Amino acid sequence: MPMPWCCPPSWTPPGRQGGLAVRAAATDPVAVNALFDAVERWLGPTEVLVNNIGHREATLVARMSDDQWRRALAANVDGTFHAIRRAAVPMAVGGSVAS
C-alpha cells in the first residue's frame, strides 16, 4: 500500500536499510488515530512509541499570551496524551513508550 505523503520511493521494509517518517497534527486526536492506523497497516501493530512532540512559542514567557500558552500545552501535553492513548491499545500485552 503506497503512502506517498510520508514515504520516499526508496523506503524499504524493517530489517533492511531505510526508514519511515510520518507527520500529523498531535493536537488532533482524529489525525493521531489516522497516523497510527496508516503506520500499523504498513508495519504491523505498535510495539514502541517514541513521543517526540515539542512546541515552543517564539517569545519569552513574560510576554506570552494566554492563547500562545494554550497552543504550547495542547501540543506538548494533549498531543502526548493522544499518542500514548492510541498506542496503548496494541501495546496492551507489552511495549515501550519513551516521552
C-alpha positions in Angstrom: 0.0 0.0 0.0 1.8 3.2 -1.1 1.8 6.1 1.3 3.3 8.9 -0.9 2.5 11.6 1.7 5.1 10.2 4.1 7.4 7.7 2.4 10.1 8.3 -0.2 10.1 5.8 -3.1 13.3 4.3 -1.7 11.7 3.2 1.5 12.4 -0.4 2.5 10.8 -2.8 5.0 12.0 -3.2 8.6 15.2 -5.2 8.9 16.7 -3.5 5.9 18.2 -0.1 5.4 15.6 2.6 5.1 13.1 4.4 7.2 9.6 5.7 7.6 8.7 9.3 8.7 5.1 10.3 9.2 3.7 13.6 10.2 0.4 14.6 11.8 -1.1 17.3 14.0 -0.6 15.9 17.5 -3.3 18.2 18.9 -5.9 16.5 16.7 -6.9 13.0 18.1 -8.5 12.1 14.8 -5.2 12.8 12.9 -3.2 10.9 15.5 -5.5 7.9 15.2 -5.3 8.1 11.4 -1.5 8.2 11.6 -1.3 5.1 13.8 -3.8 3.3 11.5 -1.7 4.1 8.4 1.6 3.1 10.1 0.1 -0.1 11.5 -1.2 -1.1 8.1 2.3 -0.6 6.8 4.4 -2.0 9.6 2.1 -4.0 11.8 1.0 -3.4 15.4 2.7 -0.7 17.5 5.3 -2.1 19.9 7.3 1.0 20.6 6.2 4.7 20.8 8.8 7.5 20.9 6.8 10.7 21.6 8.9 13.4 20.1 6.4 16.2 20.5 7.8 19.7 21.1 6.1 23.0 20.6 7.6 26.3 21.6 6.2 29.8 21.1 8.9 32.2 19.9 8.5 34.6 22.8 9.5 35.0 26.4 7.1 33.6 29.0 6.6 37.0 30.4 5.3 38.2 27.0 3.4 35.1 26.2 -0.4 35.5 25.7 -2.9 33.0 27.0 -3.5 31.7 23.5 0.2 31.1 23.0 0.3 29.2 26.3 -2.8 27.1 25.3 -1.2 26.2 22.0 2.0 25.0 23.7 0.1 23.0 26.2 -2.2 21.5 23.5 0.8 20.3 21.6 3.1 19.2 24.4 0.6 17.7 26.8 -2.6 16.9 24.9 -0.6 15.6 21.9 1.5 13.3 24.1 -1.7 12.0 25.7 -3.4 11.4 22.3 -0.4 9.4 21.1 0.0 7.3 24.3 -3.7 6.6 24.4 -3.8 5.3 20.9 -0.5 3.3 21.2 -1.8 1.7 24.4 -4.4 -0.4 22.5 -2.0 -2.6 20.5 0.6 -2.4 23.3 -1.7 -3.8 26.0 0.2 -7.0 26.2 3.6 -5.4 26.1 5.5 -2.5 24.6 7.5 0.6 25.4 6.9 4.3 25.5 9.6 7.0 25.5 8.3 10.5 26.0 
